[in-house]
């Protein structure tokens, strides 16, 4: 297959309806113009820019059908108000480029590059061979829920019964069902930024209002208790915490969580949704503290975890919720009408994963060792680039890097770089490195890099990033 330019491939993919770069944006971004309508990219030349990716708005398919038919094909306002995930947009763009012969370095998706541990995969295979392929209980296999209870007791100091556990098709489903179960129209969901891309949209699906509290890179992107206290009102219903954090890799120390807990205790309506999906991917001396283990927080906390990250099981789609019995029951009722139980095969694999030992045993420890080596390389290498700011992550497998010193620069053959989206597109279009713009996570000064890939790939990526930034220095004061 002949290798095509990045811009030409993205143009063709968009024309085919496969990708829509950042369709929620209404402002010009680098060499791409964005409109609020559905986008179709085209390859073009403009001025002295030799290669541009341009976006032209066109009516969406439903509107086209409605204009030529008496059938109402319009979409609901609830769905139309949702913003697409920029993580998925960039990931799909990168995949399209690779399939077309463009050698893209993919650092966008939050997916381990390791295979599912052999013993876990074999448990799934054996489930198929033994005919364990039928529906399970909506709440999940009793065997798996008991194993989760044991894990929570041994690793997190939390005592739950199986009827306080709900197994779902991934932690994302667990999170959404928890938000829908406890939030009413007009409630406020408190979300520290940077945040995982789906938190704000899940709040909106519940007709709740996301209240975003910015954090600072100088404070390792950790929530300041004073900022939290200043934002709480009688409408505050849910605080979402993620530690270790996606996208920053920050880990909340126990002392800070205790300060936050004391504030929460003053507000009778306020619950906590604790996203602990990265708990085993943590770098000593940092340690993980489950929010529900803090004084007086057990009844207020909905703990979400899963198997995707630590056990490299993203495609198995398996997560779970632990919390007060009546809330878990409400989430189970919702799940029963949405998807029913998780895959029987994945659940058997989940039992095997929890059988690997505390914190995943040596199998997970080896993965974490590799992640740490990669983190150390990136922090050192990228930290040497003039104008780049980094908060060293203590967990997960992400770097959230401040590149804002380069905003306002002009890239030859691309155009103005004035925010994280334009810089991310510049890296992808001109240097074939796929990363996620920080505005997707509520902080436009940064870009997220996933280092869930080999050290060789990361070394190549660093060289490309250096080369990409070098010509920009001449146009800005770095």
C-alpha positions as CSV (number, residue, x, y, z in Angstrom):
1,X,0.0,0.0,0.0
2,X,1.4,3.4,-0.9
3,X,1.9,5.7,2.1
4,X,-0.4,8.8,2.0
5,X,0.0,12.1,3.8
6,X,-1.7,12.4,7.2
7,X,-4.0,15.2,6.0
8,X,-5.1,13.3,2.9
9,X,-5.9,10.1,4.9
10,X,-7.9,12.1,7.5
11,X,-9.7,13.8,4.7
12,X,-10.7,10.5,3.1
13,X,-11.7,9.0,6.4
14,X,-13.9,11.9,7.3
15,X,-15.5,11.9,3.9
16,X,-16.4,8.2,4.5
17,X,-17.9,9.2,7.9
18,X,-15.4,7.3,10.0
19,X,-13.8,10.2,11.9
20,X,-15.0,13.7,13.0
21,X,-12.1,15.6,14.6
22,X,-13.3,17.4,17.7
23,X,-16.8,18.1,16.5
24,X,-17.8,19.9,19.7
25,X,-15.5,22.8,19.0
26,X,-16.7,25.9,17.2
27,X,-13.5,27.8,16.9
28,X,-10.6,27.6,14.4
29,X,-8.0,25.1,15.5
30,X,-4.6,25.1,13.8
31,X,-5.2,24.1,10.2
32,X,-8.7,22.8,10.9
33,X,-11.9,24.8,11.0
34,X,-14.6,23.4,13.2
35,X,-18.3,24.0,13.1
36,X,-21.1,22.9,15.5
37,X,-22.6,20.7,12.8
38,X,-21.4,17.3,11.7
39,X,-18.0,17.7,10.1
40,X,-16.6,16.4,6.9
41,X,-12.9,17.0,6.4
42,X,-11.4,17.8,3.0
43,X,-7.8,18.2,1.8
44,X,-7.1,21.6,0.6
45,X,-4.5,24.4,0.1
46,X,-5.0,27.9,1.5
47,X,-2.6,30.8,1.3
48,X,1.0,29.7,1.8
49,X,0.0,26.6,3.7
50,X,1.0,23.7,1.5
51,X,-1.0,21.0,3.4
52,X,-4.0,21.6,5.4
53,X,-6.8,19.6,6.9
54,X,-10.0,21.6,6.6
55,X,-13.4,20.9,8.0
56,X,-16.6,21.9,6.3
57,X,-20.0,21.6,8.0
58,X,-22.7,19.6,6.4
59,X,-26.2,18.8,7.6
60,X,-26.4,15.6,9.6
61,X,-28.1,12.6,8.1
62,X,-31.2,13.0,10.3
63,X,-31.7,16.6,9.2
64,X,-31.3,15.6,5.5
65,X,-33.9,12.9,5.9
66,X,-36.3,15.2,7.7
67,X,-36.2,17.7,4.9
68,X,-37.3,15.2,2.3
69,X,-39.7,13.1,4.3
70,X,-42.6,13.6,6.6
71,X,-41.1,11.3,9.1
72,X,-39.5,13.1,12.1
73,X,-36.0,11.7,12.4
74,X,-34.7,14.3,14.8
75,X,-32.6,13.2,17.8
76,X,-33.4,13.9,21.5
77,X,-31.9,17.0,23.1
78,X,-30.3,14.8,25.7
79,X,-28.2,13.0,23.2
80,X,-27.5,16.0,21.1
81,X,-26.1,17.8,24.2
82,X,-23.5,15.2,24.8
83,X,-19.9,15.9,23.7
84,X,-18.0,13.2,21.8
85,X,-15.0,11.8,23.6
86,X,-11.9,13.4,22.2
87,X,-9.9,10.4,23.4
88,X,-11.9,8.2,21.0
89,X,-11.7,10.8,18.2
90,X,-7.9,10.9,18.4
91,X,-7.7,7.1,18.8
92,X,-9.9,6.6,15.7
93,X,-8.0,9.1,13.7
94,X,-4.7,7.4,14.5
95,X,-6.1,4.0,13.7
96,X,-7.3,5.2,10.4
97,X,-3.9,6.6,9.5
98,X,-2.2,3.4,10.5
99,X,-4.6,1.4,8.4
100,X,-3.8,3.6,5.4
101,X,0.0,3.1,5.8
102,X,0.9,6.2,7.8
103,X,3.3,5.2,10.7
104,X,1.6,6.9,13.6
105,X,2.9,6.6,17.2
106,X,-0.2,6.1,19.2
107,X,-0.1,7.6,22.7
108,X,-3.8,8.4,23.0
109,X,-5.7,5.4,24.3
110,X,-5.6,4.4,28.0
111,X,-5.1,0.8,27.3
112,X,-2.3,-1.5,28.6
113,X,0.0,-2.9,25.9
114,X,0.4,-6.2,27.9
115,X,-1.6,-9.3,27.1
116,X,-4.2,-10.4,29.6
117,X,-2.3,-12.7,32.1
118,X,-2.3,-16.3,30.7
119,X,-4.1,-17.8,33.7
120,X,-6.9,-15.2,33.4
121,X,-7.3,-15.8,29.7
122,X,-7.3,-19.5,30.2
123,X,-10.2,-19.2,32.7
124,X,-12.2,-17.4,30.0
125,X,-11.3,-20.1,27.4
126,X,-12.3,-22.8,29.8
127,X,-15.6,-21.1,30.5
128,X,-16.4,-21.4,26.8
129,X,-15.2,-25.0,26.5
130,X,-17.3,-26.0,29.5
131,X,-20.4,-24.3,28.1
132,X,-20.5,-21.5,30.6
133,X,-22.0,-19.2,28.1
134,X,-25.4,-18.4,29.4
135,X,-26.9,-15.4,31.3
136,X,-25.7,-15.0,34.9
137,X,-27.4,-13.2,37.7
138,X,-28.0,-9.6,36.9
139,X,-25.8,-8.5,39.8
140,X,-23.0,-10.9,38.8
141,X,-21.8,-14.4,39.6
142,X,-22.0,-15.0,43.4
143,X,-18.5,-16.5,43.1
144,X,-17.1,-13.3,41.6
145,X,-19.0,-11.0,44.1
146,X,-17.6,-13.0,47.0
147,X,-14.1,-12.7,45.5
148,X,-14.6,-8.9,45.2
149,X,-15.7,-8.8,48.8
150,X,-12.6,-10.7,49.9
151,X,-10.4,-8.3,47.8
152,X,-12.0,-5.2,49.3
153,X,-11.5,-6.6,52.8
154,X,-7.9,-7.7,52.4
155,X,-6.6,-4.8,50.3
156,X,-8.8,-1.9,51.2
157,X,-10.0,-2.6,54.7
158,X,-13.7,-2.5,53.6
159,X,-16.3,-5.0,54.7
160,X,-19.1,-5.7,52.1
161,X,-21.6,-8.4,51.6
162,X,-22.2,-9.8,48.0
163,X,-25.5,-7.9,47.9
164,X,-23.5,-4.7,48.2
165,X,-21.6,-5.5,45.0
166,X,-22.9,-5.0,41.4
167,X,-20.8,-6.4,38.5
168,X,-21.2,-4.5,35.2
169,X,-19.9,-4.3,31.7
170,X,-16.9,-2.2,32.6
171,X,-16.3,0.5,35.2
172,X,-17.7,3.1,32.9
173,X,-21.2,1.5,33.2
174,X,-20.7,1.2,37.0
175,X,-20.0,5.0,37.1
176,X,-22.9,6.0,34.9
177,X,-25.4,3.9,36.8
178,X,-24.2,5.3,40.2
179,X,-24.7,8.9,38.9
180,X,-28.1,8.1,37.5
181,X,-29.2,6.4,40.7
182,X,-28.4,9.2,43.1
183,X,-28.7,12.4,41.1
184,X,-31.9,14.3,40.5
185,X,-32.5,17.2,38.0
186,X,-30.8,20.3,39.3
187,X,-28.4,18.5,41.5
188,X,-24.7,19.5,41.3
189,X,-21.9,17.0,40.7
190,X,-18.5,18.3,41.9
191,X,-15.7,17.4,39.6
192,X,-12.0,18.4,40.1
193,X,-10.2,19.2,36.9
194,X,-8.4,17.8,35.1
195,X,-11.0,15.0,35.0
196,X,-11.7,11.9,33.0
197,X,-13.7,12.8,29.9
198,X,-16.9,11.0,30.8
199,X,-17.6,12.5,34.2
200,X,-19.2,15.7,33.1
201,X,-21.2,14.0,30.4
202,X,-22.5,11.4,32.8
203,X,-23.7,14.1,35.1
204,X,-25.5,15.8,32.2
205,X,-27.2,12.5,31.4
206,X,-28.7,12.5,34.9
207,X,-29.9,16.1,34.3
208,X,-27.4,17.2,36.9
209,X,-25.1,20.2,36.7
210,X,-21.3,19.5,36.5
211,X,-19.4,21.9,38.8
212,X,-15.8,21.9,37.8
213,X,-13.1,22.9,40.3
214,X,-9.7,23.6,38.6
215,X,-6.5,22.3,40.2
216,X,-2.9,23.4,39.6
217,X,0.1,21.7,38.2
218,X,2.1,23.3,41.0
219,X,0.0,21.4,43.4
220,X,0.3,18.1,41.5
221,X,-3.3,18.6,40.2
222,X,-4.7,17.7,43.6
223,X,-8.0,19.2,44.9
224,X,-7.5,22.0,47.4
225,X,-10.0,21.5,50.3
226,X,-10.6,25.2,50.5
227,X,-11.7,25.3,46.9
228,X,-14.0,22.4,47.5
229,X,-15.6,24.0,50.5
230,X,-16.2,27.3,48.6
231,X,-18.1,25.4,45.8
232,X,-20.5,23.4,48.0
233,X,-24.2,24.4,48.2
234,X,-27.4,22.8,49.2
235,X,-27.6,21.4,45.6
236,X,-24.3,19.6,45.9
237,X,-25.1,15.9,45.6
238,X,-21.9,14.0,44.4
239,X,-18.2,14.5,44.5
240,X,-16.3,12.5,42.0
241,X,-12.7,11.6,42.9
242,X,-10.2,9.5,40.8
243,X,-7.0,8.3,42.5
244,X,-4.7,7.4,40.9
245,X,-5.9,9.9,38.4
246,X,-6.7,9.8,34.8
247,X,-5.4,12.0,33.2
248,X,-2.7,13.3,35.6
249,X,-1.4,10.2,37.4
250,X,-1.8,12.1,40.7
251,X,-2.4,10.1,43.8
252,X,-4.3,11.6,46.8
253,X,-2.4,11.2,50.0
254,X,-4.4,9.9,53.0
255,X,-4.0,13.1,54.9
256,X,-5.5,15.2,52.1
257,X,-8.4,12.7,51.7
258,X,-9.1,13.0,55.4
259,X,-9.3,16.8,55.0
260,X,-11.8,16.4,52.2
261,X,-13.8,13.9,54.3
262,X,-14.1,16.3,57.1
263,X,-15.6,18.9,54.7
264,X,-18.0,16.3,53.2
265,X,-19.2,15.3,56.7
266,X,-20.7,18.8,57.1
267,X,-23.0,18.3,54.1
268,X,-25.8,15.7,54.7
269,X,-26.7,15.4,51.0
270,X,-23.2,15.0,49.7
271,X,-22.0,11.6,48.5
272,X,-18.7,10.5,47.0
273,X,-18.1,8.5,43.9
274,X,-14.6,7.1,44.2
275,X,-13.1,5.9,40.9
276,X,-10.3,3.5,41.9
277,X,-9.7,1.7,38.6
278,X,-6.0,2.5,38.7
279,X,-5.3,1.6,42.3
280,X,-2.8,-1.2,41.6
281,X,-0.8,0.9,39.1
282,X,1.0,3.0,41.7
283,X,4.6,3.9,42.3
284,X,6.2,3.7,45.8
285,X,6.4,5.6,48.0
286,X,2.8,6.6,47.0
287,X,0.1,4.4,48.5
288,X,-3.6,4.0,47.7
289,X,-6.3,4.9,50.2
290,X,-9.9,3.9,49.5
291,X,-12.2,6.8,50.4
292,X,-14.8,4.5,52.0
293,X,-12.2,3.5,54.6
294,X,-12.0,7.0,56.1
295,X,-14.0,7.8,59.3
296,X,-17.7,8.2,58.6
297,X,-17.3,7.9,54.9
298,X,-18.4,4.2,54.4
299,X,-22.1,5.0,54.0
300,X,-21.4,8.0,51.9
301,X,-19.1,6.4,49.4
302,X,-19.8,4.5,46.1
303,X,-16.6,2.7,45.1
304,X,-16.0,1.8,41.5
305,X,-13.2,-0.5,40.3
306,X,-12.6,-3.0,37.6
307,X,-10.3,-5.3,35.7
308,X,-9.3,-3.3,32.6
309,X,-6.2,-1.5,33.7
310,X,-4.4,-3.5,36.3
311,X,-5.1,-6.9,34.7
312,X,-4.9,-5.7,31.1
313,X,-8.5,-6.8,30.4
314,X,-9.9,-3.8,28.5
315,X,-11.7,-5.9,25.9
316,X,-13.3,-8.2,28.5
317,X,-15.5,-5.3,29.7
318,X,-15.7,-6.0,33.5
319,X,-16.2,-3.6,36.3
320,X,-18.0,-3.3,39.6
321,X,-19.6,-1.0,42.2
322,X,-19.5,-1.4,46.0
323,X,-21.6,0.7,48.3
324,X,-24.7,1.0,50.5
325,X,-27.1,-1.8,49.8
326,X,-30.1,0.3,48.7
327,X,-28.0,2.3,46.2
328,X,-26.4,-0.8,44.8
329,X,-29.9,-2.3,44.5
330,X,-31.1,0.8,42.6
331,X,-28.1,0.5,40.2
332,X,-28.9,-3.2,39.7
333,X,-32.5,-2.3,38.8
334,X,-31.2,0.2,36.2
335,X,-28.8,-2.3,34.8
336,X,-31.5,-4.9,34.5
337,X,-33.3,-2.6,32.1
338,X,-30.2,-1.5,30.2
339,X,-27.8,-4.4,29.7
340,X,-28.5,-7.2,32.2
341,X,-25.4,-8.9,33.7
342,X,-21.9,-8.8,32.4
343,X,-20.5,-11.6,30.2
344,X,-20.4,-14.9,31.9
345,X,-17.0,-15.6,30.3
346,X,-15.5,-12.3,31.4
347,X,-16.8,-13.0,35.0
348,X,-15.0,-16.3,35.1
349,X,-11.8,-14.6,34.0
350,X,-12.4,-12.0,36.7
351,X,-12.5,-14.6,39.4
352,X,-9.1,-15.9,38.1
353,X,-7.7,-12.3,38.1
354,X,-8.6,-11.8,41.7
355,X,-6.9,-15.2,42.4
356,X,-3.5,-13.9,41.3
357,X,-2.9,-12.6,44.8
358,X,-2.9,-9.3,46.7
359,X,-2.7,-6.4,44.3
360,X,-2.5,-8.8,41.4
361,X,0.6,-10.6,42.7
362,X,3.9,-10.8,40.8
363,X,2.0,-10.6,37.4
364,X,0.8,-7.1,38.0
365,X,3.9,-6.1,39.8
366,X,5.9,-6.8,36.6
367,X,3.6,-4.6,34.6
368,X,3.9,-1.7,37.1
369,X,7.7,-2.0,37.1
370,X,7.6,-1.5,33.3
371,X,5.2,1.4,33.6
372,X,7.5,3.1,36.1
373,X,10.5,2.7,33.9
374,X,8.6,4.3,31.1
375,X,7.4,7.1,33.3
376,X,10.9,7.9,34.5
377,X,12.2,8.0,31.0
378,X,9.5,10.4,29.8
379,X,9.7,12.7,32.9
380,X,13.5,13.1,32.4
381,X,13.4,13.4,28.6
382,X,10.4,15.7,28.2
383,X,11.4,17.7,31.2
384,X,14.6,18.7,29.5
385,X,12.6,20.5,26.7
386,X,12.5,24.2,27.2
387,X,9.1,25.6,28.3
388,X,7.6,22.2,29.2
389,X,6.1,21.7,32.7
390,X,5.5,18.3,34.2
391,X,4.0,17.1,37.4
392,X,5.6,13.6,38.0
393,X,2.7,11.1,38.1
394,X,2.6,8.8,41.1
395,X,0.2,6.3,39.5
396,X,-1.7,5.2,36.4
397,X,0.1,5.4,33.0
398,X,-0.4,9.0,31.9
399,X,1.6,12.2,31.7
400,X,-0.4,15.4,31.7
401,X,2.1,17.8,30.2
402,X,1.9,21.6,30.1
403,X,2.8,22.8,26.6
404,X,1.1,26.2,26.9
405,X,4.4,28.1,26.5
406,X,4.2,27.2,22.8
407,X,0.7,28.6,22.3
408,X,0.6,31.6,20.0
409,X,3.2,30.0,17.7
410,X,2.9,29.7,14.0
411,X,3.7,26.3,12.4
412,X,4.8,26.4,8.8
413,X,2.4,24.5,6.6
414,X,-0.1,24.2,9.5
415,X,-1.1,27.5,10.9
416,X,-1.6,29.1,14.3
417,X,-1.3,26.9,17.4
418,X,-3.3,28.6,20.1
419,X,-4.6,25.8,22.3
420,X,-4.2,22.1,23.2
421,X,-6.5,20.9,20.3
422,X,-4.5,22.7,17.7
423,X,-1.2,21.5,19.2
424,X,-2.4,17.9,19.3
425,X,-3.5,18.1,15.7
426,X,-0.1,19.6,14.8
427,X,1.7,16.6,16.4
428,X,-0.6,14.2,14.6
429,X,-0.7,15.8,11.2
430,X,2.9,16.8,10.8
431,X,4.8,14.4,13.1
432,X,2.5,11.4,13.3
433,X,2.3,11.3,17.1
434,X,-1.3,10.9,18.5
435,X,-2.0,12.4,21.9
436,X,-5.1,13.8,23.6
437,X,-5.7,17.5,24.0
438,X,-6.0,18.7,27.5
439,X,-9.3,20.6,27.0
440,X,-11.0,17.2,26.8
441,X,-10.1,16.8,30.4
442,X,-10.9,20.4,31.5
443,X,-7.4,21.9,31.3
444,X,-6.5,23.5,28.0
445,X,-2.9,24.1,29.0
446,X,-1.9,20.5,28.8
447,X,-1.8,17.4,26.6
448,X,-2.2,13.8,27.8
449,X,0.3,11.2,26.9
450,X,-0.4,7.5,27.6
451,X,2.8,5.6,28.2
452,X,1.1,2.2,28.0
453,X,3.4,1.2,25.2
454,X,7.0,0.0,24.8
455,X,10.1,2.0,25.7
456,X,11.3,1.9,22.1
457,X,8.1,3.5,20.9
458,X,8.3,6.2,23.6
459,X,11.9,7.0,22.7
460,X,10.8,7.5,19.1
461,X,7.9,9.6,20.3
462,X,10.2,11.9,22.3
463,X,12.4,12.5,19.3
464,X,9.4,13.5,17.2
465,X,8.0,15.8,19.9
466,X,11.4,17.5,20.2
467,X,11.5,18.0,16.4
468,X,7.9,19.3,16.4
469,X,8.6,21.9,19.1
470,X,11.9,23.1,17.7
471,X,10.6,25.3,14.9
472,X,7.9,26.7,17.2
473,X,10.4,28.3,19.5
474,X,11.3,30.9,16.9
475,X,7.8,32.4,17.0
476,X,7.2,32.5,20.8
477,X,9.2,33.4,23.9
478,X,9.9,30.0,25.5
